[in-house]
Amino acid sequence: MASKDLWVKIQDHGTALDEKKTRIRCNYCGKVVSGFSRLKYHLGGIRGNVVPCVQVPNNVMEVFRDELLEKNTGNVSREVGELCSPNLPSRRNSLPRPNSAEPYQPGRTKTSGMGSEKRRKIAAPSENHGSLSVSGAKMTLGSQSAASNQCSSSREFQKLIGRFFYETGIDLDAARCPSFQKMMNAKFGSEHTAYPIPSSEDLRGWILQESVEEMQQYVREIKSSWMKTGCSILLDGWEELTGRKLLNVLVACPKGTIYIRSADITGFDEEGSCMLEFLDDVLKEVDVQNVVQIIANSKSSWMETVGKLVMGKYKTLFWTACASHCLELMLEKMGTMKKVKETMDKAKTITRFVHSHASVLKLLRSHTSIKYLVRQSKFKLAEPFLTLENLVSEQENLQNMFLSSAWKTSRWASSMEGKRVADLVADCSFWTGAELVVKATIPLVRVIDLITKNNNPQLGNIYEIMDQAKETIREELSDKESTYMPFWKAIDDIWNGRLHSPLHAAGYFLNPKLFYVNDFYTDSEITSGLLCCIVRLVEDPGSQDMISLQIEEYRAAKGNFGQGSSDLQSSLESWWFKYGSGYPQLQQLAVRILSQTCTGGTKYNLKRSLAEKLLTTGRNPIEQERLAAMVFVHYNLQLQNFNLGIANDLASEDIDPMDDWLVDRSQPVLTQRDQERDEFTWKELDCGYTINGRVEDSPSQECFILGV
C-alpha cells in the first residue's frame, strides 16, 4: 500500500508547548517550530522556512511530503483554472457541452472465495460528446470520463468505510444497522447519492478483496528490507479465559512490523518438540537467513525450554526475552516488598473510595487537575505505580479537598469509610512512603514507555537505558545504599536471569552514540557478548577474522570512523551506512544488530479477540477463509498505523473496568437504592450538570465513568 494512501494526523507527531499551539516540538528530533503547519514542512523534508527533520522515519516523511506537494500542485492548478474563463474566445470554450452520463450505481456484490464484483454498465457517449470543458477550476472530460471518475470516487469512498470496519474489528453486520445507515445518510446524503454506502455483502466481498491485495503489497514492501537489515520474530502469546494457549506471530524490522499468523498451541507438549516444529514453519516462511532473534513474552519455563531447542538447532540466531515484559516483572517483584505493598494497599483504599461514589469523584475534579486517580496502561503491571504517581502529584489538592466545606457537608464525610480515607490523606507517613515508591519505580515505567512508544529499534540502547534507570533510582533515593539496593536487586535478578542477551551487549558496543563518548566503558560481559554475536551471526570464518580487525579500527576511531566519531546526529543505521562502507563485514553485522527491537508484540495493543475467534473450530471453510483475510487486514492495519506514529487509542481488552484499584471485590455490590442516595449520577458527572431539574452540557466530553 502506497504511503500516500495512508491517513496521518500531524498532531500525533508534535507536542504543543503552549495553549495557542504556536510553539510545537518535534517528537523525533526535539526541534521547536512555529505551529503544526511548519511541522509538516519540517517532517516532510521540504526546505523553506524550516530545517528538515533528520530523525523522522522515511514512511512518515513521505506521507507529509506527498501531502504538501499535492497541495502545492492543487494551488497551481486552481490558479491556472481561474484564467480559463468561459467568456474567453477560445475554441475549447466554444465547443458544445457534453450531455451528462448516467450516475454510476454499483450493483449488489456477489462473492466467491475472496470476493468478486458485478458492476452496472455505463453507456458510452457519442463522438460529438468527447469534448473538454474548463470552467474555473472544474474540468469535464466528457460524460464517459465523468462517469469513470465518479465510479472511482465512489469505490474509494466505500473502501474507506471498509477500512474503518477492518481497522476497528467491528462486526460487518453493523453495516445493516438502521442507525449506521441514518448516520451515513445524514453526513453524506440520502441512499440515492452517487457515493453509495457499502452493504455488509460489499464489505465481505470486493472491498475486502481489494483491501487484502493492497495489504499484501504493503507486506511485500516490508519483507523486501529483511535481507539488508535482518528482522525479529515476535511471539505474542496469551492464555484465554477458557484455558486455551494462543499465539500471534509478528515480524519486526525498521521499515515496519507485520502480522503473519495466529496459532492455538494449547496441545503442544512441554518438551517443546511441537513448538519447535511450528517455529520451523515460521522460520521457513520468513527465511532463517533474515532472522536475527526470536522474542518471546512468556515467563513460563516451557518457553525457556523451547528457546534452548531453537538456539541448538539454528546456530545463526538468538532467543531473547521481551524487554518490556521483563521490566513489568521487575515492577511486580518490587511490589511484593513489604513497605511497597503496605503503601500500595493504602493508596488502593483511597482510589476505591473516590471512584466508587460519583459525588466524591465530582469533588475530586473540582479540586484537582485530573479526572480520575487511576491511570490505565496497556502494560498492566505498570498501572499501580502510575496511579501512585498521580496521587503524589495531587497530594496538596487532595488534602485541600478533604478539608473543604463541600467535603465536610457531604454525606460521606460522616461515614466510617469516608473518615478512614480522610485520615489517610492527612497522614504524612503515607505520603513519605508513597514518594519513596514513586522515586524507585517510575524510572522503570519511563523505560517501558521509551522502548515501546514507537517502532524505532532500541536494541542498541537497552543496555545503557537500564544502567541510567538504576542510577536515577540511586540518585532519587539520596544515594542511601540501604534504601536503593533492594530495588537494584529486584532489577538485577530479572536482568541476569531473563532479560540480558549477548545482543544487548553487542548493540551497546556497536552504538557509536554511546561508544564515542567519554564515559563509555567495556567489561567482560560486553566483550564476551560481542564475540558471541560474531560467532553466531557470521557463519564464514574469514568474515569473522575480518570483523575482528575492523573492530580495532572502530575502537581506535581510524579512517572513516574518525570522521564519524564527531558526527553522531544520524540514525544508527544511517551512520553505519555512511561511515562503515570501508568495513563491509563489520558494517553488515552492526546494521543487522542495531536494526532490531528489544520488545515483543504487547506494545502494539492488538485486539486478541479476533485471533480467538479465528482459532475457534466449527466454521464453514469459506467463512473461515474470509475471517482469516479480515484478521490479516485488521492486524496489519493496526501495525501500519503504529509504524506511522498513529497511536492505537482503542481500549485494550486486557484492561479490566472492575480493576482492584477501582472496586473492592470483598464488599457487597451497591443496591440501586444505595446508588440513588449519592448526590450525583453518572449523567451529571460525565454528561452534564443539573440546573433547575434539567441536565445541561458540561465541559467534559466523556460519557463513561469507571467504578460508578
Phi, psi and omega in degrees: 000128182293148182296332183290344178276357186262140179265127181230135179263121185299329181296341179282353187243003178214159181242123179288132182262354176214166185295325182280356178058041176267345177234117184239131178261129178295133181286349184260311184248349178086358181293142179260127179237166185266080175106160181290333178297315177294326179299324177300316179294322178298313182284328180284352177073022180263114184287154181167258179263007182212148181279134179297149177281135182261354183247358180291139176301147184301319184292326177291318179300317182297321181298310182288325178297312180298320180298316182291320179294319178296322179296316180295320179296320179297322179297318179296318181299319180294321180295320178293319181299323181294337179283341184269068181288141178294346180276350180289144181283062180256141180301322182297323181280344182268355178292148178296145180286140180288156174287151180285136177280160177295131179303145181288125177234099182295144178279177179293130183287140170246133184246149175212120185069242180278359175114138173228172187225142176239124184245154171281142181280148178249127182295136180283139180286162179283172182300322184294345184257018180267033185271170179245128179238129179239124178221111185061236181264002185260136178230136178238120182262050178082164185294326181293316179295319180298316180295324180295317178296320179296320178298315181297316180296321179298317180295318180295322178299314180292325179292326177294321176295319177300319179299321178300314180296314183291322184292322182272342182077020179288144177303130183295338178294347177297339178294340178273350184294129181304322181293328176294316179298317180296319180299313182292318180294324179295328182273319190245359179116180183288177181291350179266009180294159178291346177251082185291149176283131182292144175276170177297330176293320176298317182294330178274346187251250190295326180294316177296318181300314180291326177294321177297315181297318178295319180291325177297323177294318177299316180297320178298322178296320177296313183299330183295344181267351186297324183296326183278313187258348188075177181207168179237132175270126182252122178259103182260095185254155176203164177249124180288163180300330180281354179102354179291142176257116186241163187211131167256136179250119178243159175231125185246142173206171183302330182285341179151167178250139180233155175263136179241330179190165173237155182210147172262112184251023184302316185272008181290138182290152182287346176288343175093359184293321179293319179294322178297319178296320177297316180291333174302316180294319179296314181294328177292320179293318182279333187083109186303334179293340179271345190270125177266321183205158169244125182252125178247142180253011181271145178258009182284147178294335179299317180290330175296322177297317178299319180301318179295321178295318181296312181291335176287325181275321182250108187276358186248015179216171181241151171253118184232160178269153178290124184295317181294324178295318179294324176295323175296322178295325176297316179296320179298319179295319177296325181294344179272350178296142188305307183294323179294314181298318179299317180295317182294323178296320178294318179297323179296324177300320180292311184294321179299315182295311183297317184281349182270350185227120184300321182293325178289321178294323176297320178295321177302316184290334179276346182248347182233178180262010183238159178267326181226148174283322183281129176252126182265155181209152175289348175258098191305317185286350177272341185303314181301323183282327173294322178294318178296322176298321175302313181299313182297319181293336181251021184307306183298318180295321179294319179295320177295325180299316182280358173256354185287158178293329179298321178288314185296334180264359179280159181292338183279340182296331181266356180281156180298319180295317180296318178297320181297316181291319179298319178295322181294318179294332179274354184278113181296326182295327177297315182291326176297315178294322180295318179297320179298314180297318179298315180297329183273337187249326184299326175305324177288323177297321179294325177296317178303314180297318183297317186273355182240356188283341178210185185265011179292131179299133183239007183298326180284355183246341190299324180299311181290321181300318180293320177298318179295322179297318179296318179295322178297318178299316180299314181294319180296329180263027171059033177057021180274107189301319181295339181269314185274337184298321177301325179286321175300319181297319178299321178292312184295325180299316180284320180300309183286327184273334186228313194277314190300136178225151174305331178298323180294318180293316180294321178297322177297315182292321186271003177273104184298334180291339176259323186293318184266047173232161188294327186265015178291140179220156175234150174219185184297327180296320181287312182294321179291325177294318178297315180298318179299319180293321178299316183292318185278321187270347179238110186280325185284121180301324179296320178292325177298318179295318179297320179297320179300319178290319182291331177297324178294323175296317179296318182295322183270000181056048179266161177060223180298332180296330178296318177291320181293334182295343178252005178236088187244024181268341182287165172294159183299318179297314180297321181299314182290326177290330182278314187254353180256009184297332179278358182227068191301323182292314178292323179300313181297317179297313182297316181297318181293324179284311185287349179272001186263154174277166174241006181239160180268207187274354183300325186295341183277349174057043183287148182281106187285338183297332178292317177294322179298320178292318180298323185269012175268129184278171175094013182260149175306136184305321180293317179293327177295319178295319179295317179297320178299322178294318179294320178295319178301313181292315183301306184296320182287332172294317178299316181291324178296317177300316180299318181296332179273000180086014178267113185292144174273099183269002177295140183298133178291140179287349179274349181275121185264116179295347175260032183305150182299338179275352181252325186226134174272104184292343180283346181267149179294151179292137180296138176282166178301324180294319178297318182293324181290341179286342179291151183288338184231156172243175180299333181294313178292327186287314189243346183243355179161186178225156189269128173228122179052041174085000178237155182270123178257160178295143176244167179299334182289133179261352182276142177234041179216133182227130181279136171076011180251000000 
